[in-house]
Amino acid sequence: MRRFRSQLLVSSALASALLVGLPSRPHAHEIPAKVTVLAFVKPEGRVLHLVLRVPLAAMRDVNFPVREHDYLDIAKARPLLETAAATWLTDFIALREGDTPLKNASITALRIALPSDRSFETYERAVAQLRAPPLDERVELPWMQAMLDVQVDYAIQSDRSRFSIEPTLAHLGVRTNTVLRYVQPGGSERAFTYEGNPGLVSLDPSWHQAALRFMQLGFTHILDGIDHLLFLLCLVIPVRRVRPLVAIVTSFTVAHSITLAASALGLAPSALWFPPLIEVLVALSIVYMCFENIVGARMDRRWMLAFGFGLVHGFAFSFALRDTMQFSGSHLVTALLAFNVGVELAQLVVLALALPLLALLFRKVVAERLGTIILSALVAHTAWHWMLERGAGLRGYHFAWPVLDVAFTASAMRGAIVLIVALVALWLLGVLADRLSAPAVESEVRGK
């Protein structure tokens, strides 16, 4: 027994000595909280160059050798760089020339860089840095701060082709941000900034590529936006005739198209409090429509409510569009129109499903008036909580009265243009609503 205890003590002492004596190593398998990827794509002759800068810490399964104080052993780390780049980068980036996938990626340059290095501000400096002599092995660089620069080349048919890229680099960190710049043969540059995986990105999209992408974006945005769907539902719950429905849907469509276009063209307020204010107003619009349904809706003025709240919802739509306009290339107007078409198609699909279901519900399950009250009360309960939560967030923003200067005057003039357009549209919609209601009035007079 004593001998067993002695062996146990000796083993424990040896294990402790090994743990203390072994060189320390960073947590190589921890996922970095935030990773920023810098990238250039440039077609040149018969070669497409992809130049990347990624934090070395994002290569989690590669145990880079370190020296004392967790400084990177640069000399011993160099043989591991190509494997790390192939495993964590090139295998997760797909490039296309037209519709043809580019294969046989060739890693032509690798270099460890300091975090303070500014060479990736331009493509020329980034390439020159990759061609420069390697970093001095004696540099004391904490391995968690080291950067990995990589150049990957692809054989192409022509640098005048249309190229697209599908990067899936979100696995590099909990939050992965990428700044991608496409350097065109003529020297002009197009920048893309996105978080996570953006899907297939056309670096120089044609008009139909931009139209298809933004039509899909508008369609999915409506289907994913539960608050917009609930507002649309509350808007049409009490509507049973086609002509009022046409007036209401047309008013909502025209109104949100005006503010959507205005915001996309930079005519909306740029203050930080504006988006949360719009979100509060969206929730308020749902609450108001619900209460009107409960107390008794007036169909003769519902198209005006649809127009007024449509202006608010158009700004909300634009927030989803704002960060993706960079993918439209030179087709800004096409992308804007396509996004709006996608929104309208989604709304028509929702109405085509909701209206027959509401009619069936009121005919087979519950009386129309009682059913309208119950549905509106349930939606109002949800929207009321949204309004309170969003209102609490809005109170965290500081509102300052604008300074009466040239910039304010220019902003006020832009707002006046949007207001004039909205008033003209409102007048035209009033004419349309009168014409749609005229046959109903005439039939009532004839009946008397």
Helices and strands as residue ranges (DSSP letters): H 2-21, E 34-44, E 47-55, G 56-58, G 68-70, H 74-88, G 90-92, E 93-97, E 100-101, E 106-113, G 119-121, H 123-131, G 143-145, E 147-155, E 163-167, G 170-172, E 175-183, E 189-195, E 201-202, H 207-224, H 226-236, H 242-264, H 274-295, H 302-322, G 325-328, H 332-364, H 368-394, H 406-447
